[in-house]
């Protein structure tokens, strides 16, 4: 049955002669049993419990009690009728969602996935994507978007899985047991709290061993990253939507993305840049809340860190988090920060009246509401990641440079002094030739754009190789260093 047929039947049913009678019958069935069994009685003449005689009620008291009784029954009936209507609305909405999912599944399987490269960025695909991916195609789409840039094979996964199981078994006899033991202990503790409402990842659950295997194989594959709290939730989400080998491939490649790797490896400078860029968009989108957070001392790391590490599985219900993931894979890292702005916008009225501690507690686990998904994504939709005519990827590095140049500290970062960040040029070229290598950049006596990178903690050694070169496009190079696109190893 299509959605149009369902709605047509509803209209016909409401217009039928029996509609009123049926409605009255449903209302009578909705009456709460507690009110039909509630009987109004006069005061007994003798109280056996207290063994005393009681005076009879006056006419006024009897009338007042009868009126109160009728009001209680009427209020109970109204509450029950409202609840019944709400249940009916939810059933209708659930049916509509099932019809929409069925239609979307057909479109994805027949028109989009068979021609993935040609259709993935089409208007039709993006519009369907906004409403969330159908569960039956979600894992396949995620896998296609994440790709396998690390070239991980089934054989490679089996090697690291075998190594993980061996180390897990012989942990006490290995020389590197201390660090591995710490990781395995954290994994064991973390798994027990992964999606507890499902009960499938806890010890004895059907996916407990699989989740443990994926995480164990990963820390053997990437000992430089190791295990960080929050990874278990990310792996669990993939397990719910993919097969075992695909989970490991997607998990490893997902963690290897710049934004995720920065947070999981604790790359402090790059994290600060993300926080600083987010602050600018927060100021642009929610200026009142931005000022309140500034006066209260609320910084992005108090809430954004957990949100990014868990990819929103910690603050949001699973169904809503799935849709966030869908759009994260559609739009990239930008959507993670856009979702954060959406959550703050949704709860702005409450947050404006909270202090630092209350805000941190509230945002660690925002309240779950009815129709949360619709309300949250309405807020996200109303929060475009644009400043002027530039989007997140265009604005993020430029914002940091602009704030540095203007001496503003909205990001909460602590810039270095001019003398401090000019030291590498002085050391390399002497006091009187600090601008010598920038003769082609038309600096007009200003501090070189490239030097601004040192404000945010870039290491001098990573810049030495470019010190004697002449670039006509210094601002772009500076943005590359500042945004982490270029490192000392490049």
FIGU-172569 format. One record per residue (C-alpha): residue number from 1; chain; x, y, z. Coordinates in pm, 1 decimal, m for minus. Layout:
<recs>
     n   chain          x          y          z
   NUM       A          X          Y          Z
...
</recs>
This chain:
<recs>
     n   chain          x          y          z
     1       A        0.0        0.0        0.0
     2       A      139.8      338.5      m97.2
     3       A      138.4      641.5      127.3
     4       A     m120.8      809.6      m94.7
     5       A     m354.0      508.0      m71.8
     6       A     m318.2      501.4      305.6
     7       A     m404.1      870.6      339.2
     8       A     m699.1      832.6       98.5
     9       A     m840.2      550.9      310.7
    10       A     m806.5      762.8      622.0
    11       A     m999.9     1048.7      460.2
    12       A    m1270.4      810.0      339.2
    13       A    m1300.8      659.3      685.4
    14       A    m1342.3     1001.2      845.6
    15       A    m1613.9     1094.9      595.0
    16       A    m1811.8      771.4      630.9
    17       A    m2150.5      771.9      815.7
    18       A    m2017.8      529.0     1072.4
    19       A    m1719.4      747.3     1155.7
    20       A    m1889.1      931.1     1441.9
    21       A    m2024.9      612.0     1591.3
    22       A    m1687.2      444.8     1560.2
    23       A    m1524.1      747.2     1715.3
    24       A    m1763.7      737.5     2007.6
    25       A    m1699.3      366.6     2049.8
    26       A    m1321.4      420.0     2047.8
    27       A    m1360.4      699.2     2301.5
    28       A    m1563.0      476.4     2528.5
    29       A    m1298.7      208.2     2501.8
    30       A    m1035.8      465.4     2591.6
    31       A    m1195.3      545.6     2926.6
    32       A     m957.3      451.2     3208.4
    33       A    m1065.0      155.2     3418.2
    34       A     m963.3      333.6     3736.3
    35       A    m1234.1      595.9     3690.4
    36       A    m1510.7      347.5     3609.2
    37       A    m1429.6      159.0     3928.7
    38       A    m1414.3      473.9     4139.7
    39       A    m1735.2      503.0     4343.8
    40       A    m1839.4      808.9     4535.6
    41       A    m1974.4      716.4     4878.7
    42       A    m2106.9      911.4     5171.3
    43       A    m1912.3      913.7     5494.8
    44       A    m1995.2      601.0     5702.4
    45       A    m2164.0      674.9     6037.5
    46       A    m1910.2      465.5     6228.3
    47       A    m1535.5      434.8     6168.4
    48       A    m1438.5       78.5     6271.8
    49       A    m1068.4      156.7     6245.3
    50       A    m1082.5      451.1     6485.2
    51       A    m1382.9      311.9     6677.4
    52       A    m1554.2      648.2     6677.2
    53       A    m1882.6      782.9     6549.1
    54       A    m1846.1     1026.2     6256.9
    55       A    m2081.1     1314.7     6192.9
    56       A    m2277.3     1305.6     5870.8
    57       A    m2164.8     1531.5     5584.1
    58       A    m2347.1     1853.9     5536.8
    59       A    m2527.0     1914.9     5208.2
    60       A    m2262.7     2166.8     5102.9
    61       A    m1976.1     1926.0     5177.8
    62       A    m2150.5     1643.7     4993.5
    63       A    m2202.9     1866.7     4689.9
    64       A    m1839.4     1984.8     4697.0
    65       A    m1705.1     1628.1     4716.2
    66       A    m1931.1     1517.4     4430.8
    67       A    m1804.4     1805.5     4216.8
    68       A    m1442.1     1716.9     4297.3
    69       A    m1511.1     1353.1     4211.8
    70       A    m1661.5     1445.6     3875.1
    71       A    m1366.7     1673.4     3799.2
    72       A    m1121.3     1393.3     3882.1
    73       A    m1301.6     1148.0     3654.2
    74       A    m1326.0     1402.3     3372.3
    75       A     m955.6     1489.3     3400.3
    76       A     m858.5     1120.9     3394.5
    77       A    m1072.8     1065.6     3086.3
    78       A     m916.5     1362.7     2910.6
    79       A     m566.4     1236.8     2984.8
    80       A     m652.9      891.5     2856.9
    81       A     m810.3     1030.7     2540.2
    82       A     m506.5     1249.4     2474.3
    83       A     m278.9      948.1     2526.6
    84       A     m493.8      738.0     2292.3
    85       A     m482.1     1005.6     2024.1
    86       A     m105.5     1033.8     2070.0
    87       A      m67.5      657.2     2027.0
    88       A     m274.1      677.2     1709.8
    89       A      m56.7      958.7     1576.6
    90       A      257.8      759.2     1649.2
    91       A      113.4      454.5     1473.2
    92       A       26.4      667.9     1171.4
    93       A      371.3      824.5     1172.5
    94       A      535.9      482.4     1204.7
    95       A      336.2      354.4      909.0
    96       A      433.5      657.9      703.0
    97       A      798.8      597.0      789.4
    98       A      772.2      231.6      686.4
    99       A      619.8      330.9      352.8
   100       A      889.9      593.6      298.2
   101       A     1166.3      347.1      391.1
   102       A     1021.7       88.5      152.6
   103       A     1013.7      343.4     m129.1
   104       A     1364.1      471.5      m48.2
   105       A     1503.3      117.0      m38.8
   106       A     1367.1       55.7     m386.7
   107       A     1524.6      374.2     m521.5
   108       A     1861.4      304.3     m358.8
   109       A     1877.1      m56.1     m480.8
   110       A     1751.4        4.4     m833.6
   111       A     1867.9      353.4     m925.2
   112       A     2148.1      480.7     m701.1
   113       A     2370.8      193.4     m588.4
   114       A     2403.7       29.4     m934.0
   115       A     2534.7      362.5    m1067.3
   116       A     2706.1      483.6     m752.0
   117       A     2975.2      713.5     m888.7
   118       A     2734.9      887.1    m1126.2
   119       A     2442.7      926.6     m884.6
   120       A     2590.6      964.7     m534.5
   121       A     2597.1     1345.1     m556.3
   122       A     2272.9     1384.1     m749.6
   123       A     1990.4     1593.7     m607.3
   124       A     1767.9     1287.1     m577.6
   125       A     2026.5     1089.9     m381.6
   126       A     2109.0     1379.1     m150.5
   127       A     1741.7     1446.9      m75.2
   128       A     1680.8     1080.7        8.8
   129       A     2001.4     1078.2      211.8
   130       A     1883.0     1368.8      427.2
   131       A     1591.3     1163.3      557.7
   132       A     1826.9      883.7      662.5
   133       A     1941.7      572.6      480.4
   134       A     1717.9      263.5      480.0
   135       A     1860.7        8.3      726.1
   136       A     1893.7     m255.5      454.3
   137       A     2134.5      m42.8      247.0
   138       A     2299.8      157.1      525.5
   139       A     2604.2      m65.8      570.3
   140       A     2670.3      m86.8      197.8
   141       A     2649.6      290.0      150.8
   142       A     2872.0      355.5      451.8
   143       A     3131.1      113.4      318.5
   144       A     3126.9      279.0      m25.0
   145       A     3173.9      623.7      127.4
   146       A     3446.5      527.0      375.2
   147       A     3636.1      334.6      104.6
   148       A     3952.8      136.6      176.7
   149       A     4242.4      375.9      126.4
   150       A     4451.4      169.4      368.7
   151       A     4416.5     m134.5      137.8
   152       A     4325.1     m367.3      422.3
   153       A     4251.6     m723.0      309.1
   154       A     4075.3    m1015.7      469.7
   155       A     4410.9    m1187.1      516.1
   156       A     4554.1     m882.4      692.5
   157       A     4259.2     m872.5      930.7
   158       A     4298.4    m1242.0     1009.0
   159       A     4667.8    m1190.4     1084.6
   160       A     4603.3     m912.6     1334.7
   161       A     4303.8    m1093.6     1480.4
   162       A     4518.1    m1401.6     1540.2
   163       A     4787.3    m1185.2     1694.4
   164       A     4532.6    m1015.9     1919.9
   165       A     4390.6    m1347.0     2040.1
   166       A     4740.4    m1478.1     2107.5
   167       A     4838.4    m1171.3     2308.2
   168       A     4505.9    m1178.0     2486.7
   169       A     4570.0    m1535.1     2595.3
   170       A     4938.6    m1497.1     2679.2
   171       A     4922.2    m1143.7     2808.7
   172       A     5117.7    m1205.2     3128.2
   173       A     5413.2    m1363.9     2949.0
   174       A     5471.3    m1093.3     2687.2
   175       A     5722.9     m815.8     2728.2
   176       A     5479.3     m552.2     2602.9
   177       A     5206.9     m679.4     2830.0
   178       A     5179.9     m366.1     3041.5
   179       A     5061.4     m126.6     2772.0
   180       A     4854.4     m392.3     2599.5
   181       A     4699.9     m494.0     2929.6
   182       A     4591.9     m137.0     2986.7
   183       A     4426.4     m124.5     2644.7
   184       A     4255.8     m459.4     2690.5
   185       A     4132.5     m361.3     3034.8
   186       A     3984.7      m39.9     2897.1
   187       A     3824.2     m234.1     2611.4
   188       A     3664.3     m480.2     2853.6
   189       A     3532.6     m200.0     3070.1
   190       A     3413.8        4.7     2773.4
   191       A     3229.2     m280.8     2604.9
   192       A     3008.7     m332.9     2908.3
   193       A     2860.1       13.0     2855.8
   194       A     2811.1        2.5     2478.2
   195       A     2447.0       51.1     2376.5
   196       A     2316.2     m111.6     2696.8
   197       A     1954.2      m81.0     2581.5
   198       A     2021.0     m340.4     2310.1
   199       A     2198.9     m585.0     2540.5
   200       A     2389.9     m747.5     2252.5
   201       A     2741.8     m620.2     2323.1
   202       A     2762.0     m698.4     2693.6
   203       A     2929.6    m1017.5     2817.1
   204       A     2721.8    m1314.9     2705.4
   205       A     2558.1    m1113.7     2427.2
   206       A     2574.5    m1227.3     2063.0
   207       A     2810.3     m947.3     1953.9
   208       A     3035.4     m923.4     2259.9
   209       A     3314.7    m1144.4     2127.8
   210       A     3297.9     m990.0     1780.5
   211       A     3332.9     m637.6     1918.0
   212       A     3622.2     m748.9     2136.7
   213       A     3790.2     m910.6     1835.0
   214       A     3756.0     m600.6     1616.1
   215       A     3903.1     m373.1     1881.6
   216       A     4178.7     m618.7     1973.9
   217       A     4281.2     m659.1     1609.3
   218       A     4285.3     m282.5     1565.6
   219       A     4521.2     m210.3     1855.0
   220       A     4758.0     m471.0     1710.1
   221       A     4723.5     m312.3     1365.7
   222       A     4770.8       43.4     1494.3
   223       A     4965.4       30.6     1822.3
   224       A     5059.8      394.8     1762.9
   225       A     4692.1      485.8     1805.8
   226       A     4597.1      215.0     2053.9
   227       A     4254.6      212.3     2211.6
   228       A     4070.9      526.7     2315.7
   229       A     3742.4      533.4     2502.2
   230       A     3464.5      584.5     2252.4
   231       A     3609.0      354.9     1987.0
   232       A     3392.3       68.0     2112.3
   233       A     3074.0      260.8     2031.8
   234       A     3197.2      338.5     1680.9
   235       A     3288.3      m25.0     1616.2
   236       A     2955.2     m139.1     1762.8
   237       A     2760.9       82.5     1523.7
   238       A     2948.5      m67.0     1229.6
   239       A     2886.5     m420.6     1359.2
   240       A     2511.9     m352.8     1356.1
   241       A     2530.2     m270.0      986.4
   242       A     2816.6     m471.4      830.9
   243       A     2986.1     m808.4      819.1
   244       A     3294.5     m874.6     1031.8
   245       A     3571.9     m807.8      778.5
   246       A     3392.5     m502.2      640.6
   247       A     3362.9     m371.4      996.2
   248       A     3739.0     m388.0     1049.6
   249       A     3813.4     m231.1      711.5
   250       A     3564.6       51.2      761.4
   251       A     3660.8      105.8     1125.3
   252       A     4032.4      134.1     1046.8
   253       A     3976.1      370.6      755.3
   254       A     3725.4      578.7      950.3
   255       A     3962.9      626.5     1243.6
   256       A     4233.2      722.2      993.2
   257       A     4037.4     1027.6      877.1
   258       A     4199.8     1354.9      974.3
   259       A     3933.7     1472.1     1217.3
   260       A     3892.0     1135.0     1389.8
   261       A     4265.6     1071.3     1408.1
   262       A     4325.1     1414.0     1559.7
   263       A     4082.3     1343.4     1844.2
   264       A     4172.6      978.0     1899.9
   265       A     4546.5     1043.9     1901.6
   266       A     4506.0     1356.5     2110.2
   267       A     4672.9     1585.1     1856.6
   268       A     4629.8     1890.1     2074.1
   269       A     4712.3     2160.9     1823.3
   270       A     4480.0     2027.7     1554.2
   271       A     4203.4     1974.2     1809.3
   272       A     4240.5     2337.3     1916.2
   273       A     4202.6     2445.3     1556.7
   274       A     3880.6     2248.8     1524.5
   275       A     3751.7     2393.0     1851.3
   276       A     3848.3     2742.2     1740.8
   277       A     3670.9     2706.8     1407.2
   278       A     3362.7     2568.2     1582.5
   279       A     3358.2     2867.5     1816.5
   280       A     3340.8     3103.2     1519.5
   281       A     3043.6     2918.7     1370.1
   282       A     2880.1     2910.3     1713.9
   283       A     2917.4     3286.8     1739.4
   284       A     2770.5     3328.1     1391.1
   285       A     2476.9     3089.8     1442.0
   286       A     2390.5     3133.7     1811.4
   287       A     2536.2     3466.9     1926.4
   288       A     2341.5     3481.8     2254.9
   289       A     2447.8     3133.3     2356.5
   290       A     2803.7     3206.2     2247.9
   291       A     2822.5     3509.2     2477.4
   292       A     2662.3     3314.0     2762.3
   293       A     2913.8     3032.0     2720.9
   294       A     3197.4     3283.4     2722.3
   295       A     3077.2     3447.8     3042.0
   296       A     3017.4     3107.5     3205.4
   297       A     3351.8     2960.7     3101.1
   298       A     3194.9     2686.6     2886.0
   299       A     3447.8     2579.7     2622.1
   300       A     3392.5     2330.4     2336.3
   301       A     3614.2     2062.9     2489.5
   302       A     3361.7     2020.4     2774.1
   303       A     3104.6     1868.0     2539.6
   304       A     3237.7     1845.7     2184.5
   305       A     3517.6     1602.8     2269.0
   306       A     3282.1     1324.0     2383.1
   307       A     3045.3     1391.4     2096.4
   308       A     3318.7     1357.4     1835.1
   309       A     3486.1     1055.2     1996.6
   310       A     3158.1      861.3     2011.5
   311       A     3026.8     1007.7     1684.8
   312       A     2714.4     1113.1     1878.5
   313       A     2628.0      767.3     2008.0
   314       A     2678.3      896.1     2362.4
   315       A     2446.5     1200.2     2363.6
   316       A     2180.8     1077.4     2117.4
   317       A     1949.9      773.6     2093.6
   318       A     2062.4      504.6     1850.3
   319       A     1799.6      581.7     1585.7
   320       A     1889.8      951.3     1580.1
   321       A     2263.5      877.1     1586.5
   322       A     2220.9      651.1     1281.4
   323       A     2081.7      942.3     1085.1
   324       A     2367.2     1165.1     1203.3
   325       A     2611.4      901.5     1078.4
   326       A     2430.3      883.8      744.4
   327       A     2474.8     1255.0      689.0
   328       A     2828.1     1256.0      827.4
   329       A     2918.4     1016.2      547.8
   330       A     2732.6     1235.3      299.5
   331       A     2877.8     1572.6      402.5
   332       A     3201.6     1483.2      579.8
   333       A     3342.5     1623.3      904.6
   334       A     3143.8     1944.8      858.8
   335       A     2825.4     1763.0      959.7
   336       A     2972.5     1657.7     1293.9
   337       A     3011.1     2021.9     1391.9
   338       A     2680.8     2116.6     1232.1
   339       A     2510.9     1853.0     1447.0
   340       A     2672.2     2005.2     1755.2
   341       A     2527.9     2343.4     1661.1
   342       A     2189.4     2178.5     1606.6
   343       A     2192.2     2023.5     1955.1
   344       A     2287.5     2355.7     2110.8
   345       A     2016.9     2534.1     1911.9
   346       A     1756.9     2276.6     2019.7
   347       A     1835.7     2329.7     2388.7
   348       A     1939.1     2695.0     2372.4
   349       A     1654.0     2826.0     2589.9
   350       A     1751.0     2587.8     2870.5
   351       A     2125.9     2637.1     2835.3
   352       A     2096.1     3014.7     2862.1
   353       A     1992.4     2972.2     3227.1
   354       A     2264.7     2724.1     3328.0
   355       A     2603.7     2772.3     3486.5
   356       A     2923.9     2591.5     3391.6
   357       A     2866.8     2272.0     3591.6
   358       A     2499.7     2240.9     3498.5
   359       A     2581.8     2292.9     3130.6
   360       A     2853.0     2026.9     3131.9
   361       A     2620.9     1777.4     3301.7
   362       A     2330.1     1859.9     3072.1
   363       A     2528.6     1831.2     2748.5
   364       A     2694.0     1505.5     2852.9
   365       A     2352.3     1340.9     2826.1
   366       A     2085.1     1569.8     2676.0
   367       A     1725.5     1468.7     2753.6
   368       A     1550.9     1231.5     2514.0
   369       A     1225.9     1378.6     2386.6
   370       A      941.1     1259.6     2167.8
   371       A      999.3     1345.0     1803.4
   372       A     1360.3     1427.7     1894.1
   373       A     1479.9     1334.5     1546.2
   374       A     1238.9     1569.9     1369.3
   375       A     1309.4     1859.9     1604.4
   376       A     1686.5     1810.5     1603.5
   377       A     1715.1     1788.3     1226.9
   378       A     1492.5     2091.5     1188.2
   379       A     1746.3     2278.7     1401.0
   380       A     2034.7     2134.9     1199.4
   381       A     1864.9     2231.7      874.5
   382       A     1820.9     2586.3     1005.2
   383       A     2193.1     2607.0     1087.8
   384       A     2384.5     2634.7      761.0
   385       A     2760.9     2611.4      794.8
   386       A     2820.6     2932.0      604.8
   387       A     2988.0     3260.1      688.2
   388       A     2937.0     3496.9      400.7
   389       A     2948.6     3284.2       87.5
   390       A     3205.7     3037.8      221.2
   391       A     3133.2     2699.3      375.2
   392       A     3305.0     2505.0      654.2
   393       A     3595.6     2368.5      451.1
   394       A     3665.5     2711.5      301.9
   395       A     3620.0     2905.6      623.6
   396       A     3789.9     2687.0      883.1
   397       A     4155.7     2770.7      808.2
   398       A     4080.5     3130.0      706.3
   399       A     3888.7     3195.5     1027.0
   400       A     4189.2     3096.5     1233.1
   401       A     4417.3     3326.1     1038.8
   402       A     4168.7     3613.2     1058.8
   403       A     4128.5     3577.3     1432.8
   404       A     4501.6     3565.3     1478.2
   405       A     4564.8     3868.3     1259.4
   406       A     4299.5     4075.1     1436.2
   407       A     4423.6     3972.5     1779.7
   408       A     4089.5     3819.4     1875.2
   409       A     4074.4     3523.7     2110.9
   410       A     3721.0     3394.5     2051.4
   411       A     3855.3     3047.1     1994.9
   412       A     3991.4     3030.3     2347.3
   413       A     4340.9     2959.9     2211.6
   414       A     4649.6     3130.0     2349.0
   415       A     4853.8     3283.5     2064.2
   416       A     5225.5     3328.2     2084.1
   417       A     5377.5     3674.2     2089.3
   418       A     5515.2     3825.3     1769.2
   419       A     5871.2     3798.9     1899.5
   420       A     5821.1     3433.7     1985.8
   421       A     5680.2     3322.6     1654.5
   422       A     5933.5     3522.9     1453.3
   423       A     6221.3     3348.6     1629.7
   424       A     6263.5     3074.7     1361.5
   425       A     6319.6     3337.3     1090.9
   426       A     6563.4     3527.4     1309.9
   427       A     6750.8     3204.1     1381.5
   428       A     6763.8     3108.5     1013.8
   429       A     6834.1     3443.4      850.4
   430       A     6940.6     3691.5     1116.0
   431       A     6771.4     3987.3     1275.7
   432       A     6792.3     4215.7      971.8
   433       A     6670.4     3965.6      711.0
   434       A     6364.4     3814.0      868.7
   435       A     6149.5     3905.2      566.2
   436       A     6412.8     3830.5      301.0
   437       A     6254.7     3508.9      176.4
   438       A     5917.3     3673.7      125.8
   439       A     6022.0     3927.7     m133.0
   440       A     5769.7     3796.6     m386.2
   441       A     5471.2     3787.2     m148.9
   442       A     5399.7     4162.6     m138.6
   443       A     5389.8     4171.7      239.6
   444       A     5433.5     4549.5      247.7
   445       A     5615.6     4527.0      577.8
   446       A     5349.7     4316.6      746.4
   447       A     5423.5     3999.9      936.2
   448       A     5437.5     3717.6      677.6
   449       A     5119.1     3516.6      647.5
   450       A     5316.9     3197.8      686.0
   451       A     5446.6     3310.8     1025.4
   452       A     5092.7     3315.1     1158.4
   453       A     5110.4     2939.9     1174.1
   454       A     5349.3     2968.0     1465.5
   455       A     5080.4     3141.3     1666.3
   456       A     4907.2     2807.4     1695.1
   457       A     5204.5     2600.1     1794.8
   458       A     5350.0     2478.4     1465.5
   459       A     5701.0     2350.1     1519.7
   460       A     5982.0     2558.9     1364.1
   461       A     6157.5     2248.6     1232.7
   462       A     5860.8     2166.6     1012.1
   463       A     5904.1     2502.7      836.9
   464       A     6278.7     2508.7      778.8
   465       A     6268.7     2335.0      442.6
   466       A     6055.7     2616.1      294.6
   467       A     6254.9     2900.7      448.4
   468       A     6475.9     2962.1      143.8
   469       A     6203.8     2921.5     m118.3
   470       A     5995.4     3191.8     m278.8
   471       A     5624.4     3121.5     m312.5
   472       A     5388.7     3363.4     m491.0
   473       A     5093.6     3207.0     m304.7
   474       A     5210.5     3226.1       54.0
   475       A     4860.5     3258.2      206.2
   476       A     4757.9     2919.8       63.4
   477       A     5074.7     2759.4      196.2
   478       A     5013.9     2917.2      535.8
   479       A     4662.1     2780.0      540.7
   480       A     4797.8     2437.7      462.9
   481       A     5032.0     2442.8      759.1
   482       A     4778.7     2599.3      987.8
   483       A     4504.8     2352.2      896.5
   484       A     4731.0     2050.9      928.8
   485       A     4735.1     1968.2      556.8
   486       A     5115.3     1991.7      550.0
   487       A     5341.5     1852.2      818.3
   488       A     5712.4     1833.1      876.6
   489       A     5717.3     1481.0      733.2
   490       A     5577.4     1584.9      392.0
</recs>
